[in-house]
Amino acid sequence: MTDPILVTGCARSGTSMVAGCLRACGAWTGDTIGPAPENLKGFVEHLTLRETVLKPTLRALRADTRGVKPLPSAASVKRAATKEAAAKFRADVQAVIQANGYHGGPWLYKDAKLSYLWPLVNRAFPKAFWIIVHRDSSDVVDSCLRTNFMRHHSLEPEFWLDWYAKTWERLVDLGATVGSRGAIVGSASLVKGERVLLAEICDKTGLEYNQDAVDEWIDGSLFGGEG
């Protein structure tokens, strides 16, 4: 099994949009969560991996399986990222995607909650290419306050600003750790038509950049609610 393309970032940052672009360029994603009122083009998030691998890992760390509150401490995740735990995580992921029909080639796994578990996931997949999706904090907070499955946690902008800051602390550490095995993609830039970085990522990860397919996937009119 080749190492994956891993897409993460704060929830409501446009991670689905970025993952969908890469799927349109040939990345295998398996059976993903489809459209919903909160994300009309689909979440591009593997349901079985989320429910049987990612959420149990968060639960074992006594963290919120939705990635809001409480978050796992960075120290606890690093302690949990043992050689044995990483090997189990890799084997569990491999079993799920092979059962879902993966037979080789570039594959992608997207989940905002990878922001919190990345030390373990990075050890499990030491050659993975990480994509960190960035969106301005004010836009993320606005989206959280308008999204049912987020806003029920809090209706206070200060709560979401604090959550955003804590998440970006983890993502900064992730970017510094993986170095050239990673890239920061601005989702708002993609909507504006800036696609050079996306094409470069495709070249690095064995995908074939498809401008028409990317243009078809990106819908700026929906980005206000994109997750």
Stockholm file with secondary structure:
# STOCKHOLM 1.0

chainA/1-227         MTDPILVTGCARSGTSMVAGCLRACGAWTGDTIGPAPENLKGFVEHLTLRETVLKPTLRALRADTRGVKPLPSAASVKRAATKEAAAKFRADVQAVIQANGYHGGPWLYKDAKLSYLWPLVNRAFPKAFWIIVHRDSSDVVDSCLRTNFMRHHSLEPEFWLDWYAKTWERLVDLGATVGSRGAIVGSASLVKGERVLLAEICDKTGLEYNQDAVDEWIDGSLFGGEG
#=GR chainA/1-227 SS CCCCEEEEESTTSSHHHHHHHHHHTTCBCCSBCCCBTTBTTCCCCBHHHIIIIIHHHHHHTTCCTTSSSSCCCHHHHHHHCCHHHHHHHHHHHHHHHHHTTCCSSCBEEECTTHHHHHHHHHHHSTTCEEEEEECCHHHHHHHHHHCHHHHTTCSCHHHHHHHHHHHHHHHHHHHHHHGGGEEEEEHHHHHTTCCHHHHHHHHHHTCCCCHHHHHHHCCGGGGGGCC
#=GC SS_cons         CCCCEEEEESTTSSHHHHHHHHHHTTCBCCSBCCCBTTBTTCCCCBHHHIIIIIHHHHHHTTCCTTSSSSCCCHHHHHHHCCHHHHHHHHHHHHHHHHHTTCCSSCBEEECTTHHHHHHHHHHHSTTCEEEEEECCHHHHHHHHHHCHHHHTTCSCHHHHHHHHHHHHHHHHHHHHHHGGGEEEEEHHHHHTTCCHHHHHHHHHHTCCCCHHHHHHHCCGGGGGGCC
//
